[in-house]
């Protein structure tokens, strides 16, 4: 199934901790179905840069060192939804983060006659995620990615791609930091999981499987909600 055979707009929320593959899966869905990935951070920056009414308000709030309110974020999201490229549907990444935001988003989408089709929760094994993220490093010269266990260079200490012997790790890619980030995610997201489960549109997907296997499950979900 592709965008040409899609029968209804598909509006998705993608939940998952850092490293679960949200970005990769969202890109694959946008390419396959013509959906538009929307990140509230990107939307804020675009609205401020374009000087939209909501963007001007957001700029002033941020200049005063204040947090942008949910009302402003929703106004910016509404403006973006009015653009024609969102006709086939959207993927929301990073919003909502609280139950209050979820309720406001539901009201906005229902008012537009385009309710949230499904909330996909990428389910991970925390300790496996710690190993996945904490083992990552890259070539300092060409940026080729490696992993201590899953993808070491063919010759120890030498980049397969460019032959460099210089490698780098992100400072926050360590076991302690990863566990802290996972814990914060679970605490923040647990109310959303319950909220959408009660509404019957939560779709848990095991995300420790290979990328293509996860993508196949997400594709099936899009097909089901589109046909429904």
Long-range contacts (C-beta under 8 A, 24 or more apart in sequence): 1-33, 1-219, 1-222, 1-223, 1-226, 2-32, 2-33, 3-32, 3-33, 3-34, 3-88, 6-33, 6-34, 6-88, 6-89, 6-222, 6-226, 7-226, 7-227, 8-117, 8-225, 8-226, 8-227, 8-228, 9-87, 9-88, 9-89, 9-114, 9-117, 10-35, 10-88, 10-89, 10-117, 10-118, 10-222, 10-225, 10-226, 11-89, 11-90, 11-92, 11-109, 11-114, 11-115, 11-116, 11-117, 12-89, 12-90, 12-91, 12-92, 12-116, 12-117, 12-118, 12-119, 12-120, 12-222, 13-91, 13-92, 13-95, 13-96, 13-116, 13-118, 13-119, 13-120, 13-196, 14-91, 14-92, 14-93, 14-120, 14-122, 15-119, 15-120, 15-121, 15-122, 15-189, 15-192, 15-193, 16-121, 16-122, 16-124, 16-207, 17-122, 17-124, 17-129, 17-181, 17-182, 17-185, 17-186, 17-189, 18-133, 18-178, 18-181, 18-182, 18-185, 19-124, 19-129, 19-132, 19-133, 19-178, 20-122, 20-124, 20-129, 20-207, 21-122, 21-207, 21-211, 21-214, 22-93, 22-122, 23-93, 24-211, 25-122, 25-211, 25-214, 25-215, 25-218, 26-91, 26-93, 28-215, 28-218, 29-91, 29-215, 29-218, 29-219, 29-222, 30-91, 32-219, 32-222, 33-88, 33-89, 33-222, 34-88, 34-89, 35-88, 35-89, 35-90, 35-91, 36-85, 36-86, 36-88, 36-89, 36-90, 36-91, 37-90, 37-91, 37-93, 38-77, 38-80, 38-90, 38-91, 38-92, 38-93, 38-95, 39-93, 39-94, 39-95, 40-73, 40-76, 40-77, 40-94, 40-95, 41-94, 43-73, 43-76, 43-77, 43-80, 44-68, 44-73, 44-76, 46-80, 47-76, 47-79, 52-76, 52-79, 54-79, 70-100, 70-101, 70-104, 73-101, 74-104, 74-105, 74-108, 77-105, 77-108, 78-108, 81-112, 81-114, 89-117, 96-192, 97-188, 97-192, 98-188, 98-191, 98-192, 99-191, 99-192, 99-195, 102-192, 102-195, 102-196, 116-201, 117-201, 117-225, 117-226, 118-201, 118-202, 118-203, 118-221, 118-222, 118-225, 119-192, 119-196, 119-201, 119-202, 119-203, 120-203, 120-205, 120-218, 120-221, 121-189, 121-193, 121-202, 121-203, 121-204, 121-205, 122-205, 122-207, 122-214, 123-204, 123-205, 123-206, 123-207, 124-207, 124-208, 125-208, 126-179, 126-182, 128-208, 129-178, 129-182, 130-175, 130-178, 130-179, 130-182, 133-173, 133-178, 134-173, 134-174, 134-175, 134-178, 136-169, 136-170, 136-173, 137-167, 137-168, 137-169, 137-173, 138-167, 138-168, 138-169, 139-164, 139-166, 139-167, 139-168, 140-164, 140-166, 140-167, 140-168, 141-166
